[in-house]
Amino acid sequence: MSTETMNLTPAVYRYLLNTSLRENKALKQLREETRKHPRAIMQISPEQGQFMALLIELIGAKKTLDIGTFTGYSALAVALALPSDGKVITCDVSEEWTNMGKRFWEMAGVADKIDLRIAPALETLQKLLDNGETDTFDFAFIDADKNNYSHYYEAALKLLRPGGLIAIDNVLWEGEVVNLDNQGKETNSIRAINELVHKDERVSISMLPLGDGLTLARKR
């Protein structure tokens, strides 16, 4: 029993991966390829990808959003968990980054499930709203530029069906959320989304110390 979440030592973390991770070959190869990228820190951890895949199965998701694609690991993890008629609409502004993931999407046999939209995510989300897709998505993962997190959240909440789930990444921001000397724009944006979601009665929430912090918000 424990009254607090334990701090994972490197040895315990390796044990966690060794005894729980079931990583698809394409996912593993994409993660290893991304590790060479100068911005590899933007990659989610494999246990987070697996957790998100489990959430997809638990809620029976078919139609999902991936806001912030990078090299495509999160989109691939979700796509693998979706049924054959499922779809991930994934948003990014970088063809260079997203092109890294495409061959792994093909390798995993799920490229047909992933609809990549190269444009500012807010534009893509607004087009979905304008297209009458309000209340039609089951799941949304927010992991793009931090300064627009609150805007992404509001748009995703409109697109989500009642009972749908939003997952918001980086909510602990490497611990900088509690460092009041850090008044950087991105840090304050993370604090702002955390406060917004905490007070939002439209959702049920839980913040988890997974990866860099992950908040789950279920639309009521």
N, C-alpha and C positions, 0 to 999 in steps of 0.2 A: 504494500500500500504506500501511497505517497500523496502528500498535500500539495506538491508542486511538480511541474514538468521537469524531468531530469535534464541535465546538460550532457549532451552526447560527446564523449571523448572520441578521438579518432578510432580507437579500438572498438568501442561500442557501435560507432557508425558503420565500420566495416562489417561487424557482425549483423547489423540491421540489413545491410545490402545483401550479404551472403545468405541470409536465411529468409529473405522476403522478396527480393527482386526477381521478377520473371520478365526480363527485357527481350522483346523481339529483336532478331538479328539486325534488321534494318534500323531500328531505333538505336541500338548500340553502336552501329557503324556511323550513323549520323552524329551521335553524341561525340564519338572519338574524332570525327572529322571537324566538328565545331570547336573542339578543344584547341585546335591549331589557330583558330581565328583570333585576331587581336582584341576582339570584344567578346570573347568566350564567356566572360562573367555574366552575360545576358542570358545564357542558356539555363533553363530550369533543371533541377536535379532529377535523376531517373526515378527516385522514389516519389517525387511529386507528380511526374508524368503518370506513373502507375496508379497513384491515388486518384488522379483526375479520371483515368480510364475506368476505375471502379465506380466513381460517381456517375459516369455516363451509363454504366450498366444498371446501377441502382435506381436511377430515375427513368430508365427506359428511353433515353434521349435518341432522337433521330435528326434533329435540326439544331446546329450549334454555331456559335460565333467564336472566332479566335482573333482577338484584337491585339495585334502585335505578333508577327510571325517569326521574325529573325530568320533562323535557318530551318525552321519548320518542325522542330521536335514536338512541341505541344500539339500542333495540328495533326501530326502523325500518330501520336499517342491516343488522341481522341478518335481519329478516323479508324484506327484498328479496333476500337471498342464499339464502334457504331454498327448497327445492322447493315445488311447489304444495300438497303435503300436509304441509308443515312447520308448526311451532308454536313461538311464543315465549311462555312464561309469565313475565310481567313484574310485579314487586312494588314497591309504593310505598304511602305513607300519605297522600299529598296528591292529592285530586281536582282541586284548583286547578291544580297543576303539570301533571298528566297530561292534563287536558282540553285543554291547549295543543297536545298532540301528536296528538289523535285525528283532527282534520280533515286533517292531513298523512298520517296512516296511510291514511285514506280516499282522499286524492288519489293516493297511490302504488298503490292497489289491493291493499293487503296487510292491511287491518284485520281480515280474517277469520283471519289467521295469528297475531294478537296477542291473547293472553288476559290482560287486566289484572286483577290482584288487589289491591284496596285494603284493606290490613291490614298490621300489622307483619310484615316479611318473615320473621322467625323463625317466626311462626304459620303463614304460608303454606307455608314449607318443611317444617314439622312435619306439616302436613296431607297434603302430598305423600308424605312418608315413611309416615304412617299409612295412606295409601291404597294402599300396596304398590308405589310407584313407584321404589323403590331400584334402582340400576343401570340406569335407563332413559333418562337424559338424555345428550346428546352434548356439550353445551357449556354453560358457566355464566359470566356476567359479573358480577363483584362490584364495585359502585360505590355503595353506600349509606352509612349512618352508620358512621364509622370504628371506633367503640368496639365494634361487634359483628362486625367483620371476621373474627375468629378463629372465631366461632360460625357465621357464614355459610359460611366455608370448610369447616368440618367437615360441615355439613349438605349442602353442594353435593357434597362428595366422596362422601358416601353415595349421593346421587341419581345421580351420574355413572356411566356404564358404564365398564368397563376400556377404556382407550384414549381416553376422553373428555377434554375440555380445560376447565380453569378459567382465566379471565383476571381478574386482580386489579388494579384501577386505583389510582392515587395512591400508589404504593409508594415514590416518592422525595419526595413531600410538599413540593414546591417547595424541595427541598434541606434542609429542616428536620430530616430524619432524622439528619444528621450534626452538628447544632447541639445539643451536650449541655447548653447553657443552657436549651433549650426542653424542659421536662418536662411539657408540657401533656398532658392525657388522650388527645386524639386522636393527637398525635404519638407518644406511647408505644404506642398501639394499633397504629399503622402499624409501628413498630419490632418489636412483638410478632409481628404476622403475618409480617413478613419473616423473622424468626428461626425461626418455626414452620415455614414452607414450606421454608426453606433446609435444615433438619434432617430433613424429612419424607421417609423412604425409600419412602413409598407413591406418590410422584410423581417424575417427571422435570421439571426446571424450567429456566427462563431468564428473567432480569429484563432488560427492555429500556428504554432511555432514550427512550421514545416518550410524547409528551404529558407528563403528570406522573409518568411511570414506570409500566410495565405488566409484571406478572409472569405468565408462562404456566406452568401446572402440568398435566402430562399424567398421568392416573391410570394406574398400572401394573396 
